[in-house]
Amino acid sequence: MAVGYAVWAVAPDIIGQQVPWEGNWPYYSTALVAASALVALLVPRRYAAVFLGAVVGQILTKLILLSPDQRFFLTSMRLLGGANKRISNP
């Protein structure tokens, strides 16, 4: 979980944006892959735990670091995206 949190926590210092995916392209995807690979090397044969830790860490980070308005916006976009898929595929 700490790795998922770290990707978000250091983003403002590295890319100058509060939300990691708003920076230049390689930061977010590279940070996630590198952080997960590091944890996978430190904890061999627990790949599901690495994935779950990264996901839970990012979810907790969104709850901690983002303002309520930002959290509402992200949740709304996810719900609308899912509703749109359900409506367009009867």
C-alpha positions, -999 to +999 in steps of 0.1 A: +000+000+000+029+023+007+041+021-029+006+030-043+006+060-018+041+070-028+032+073-065+006+099-056+025+116-027+056+124-047+038+134-079+035+171-069+072+173-063+082+155-094+057+166-121+041+196-104+006+182-106-015+169-076-030+141-097-003+118-112-019+112-145-020+150-153+017+150-157+037+141-188+029+106-201+057+084-188+054+094-151+023+076-140+026+044-159+064+041-153+060+049-116+033+022-112+053-005-131+086+004-113+070+005-079+051-028-084+083-044-098+103-033-068+077-048-044+075-080-064+113-084-061+112-077-024+082-101-018+086-130-043+057-153-051+031-129-038+021-112-070-016-109-060-006-091-029+016-067-049-014-058-072-038-056-043-015-034-023-010-010-052-047-007-058-056-003-021-028+022-017-040+044-045-076+042-033-066+053+002-045+081-013-074+094-032-094+095+000-066+112+019-050+136-005-078+147-028-104+173-017-141+162-015-148+180-048-120+161-066-131+127-052-167+135-063-156+143-098-135+111-101-163+090-088-189+107-110-167+101-141-164+064-132-201+060-126-210+078-158-185+058-178-199+026-165-235+037-170-227+048-206-213+013-213-244-004-198-268+018-218-250+014-251-247-024-247-283-036-240 
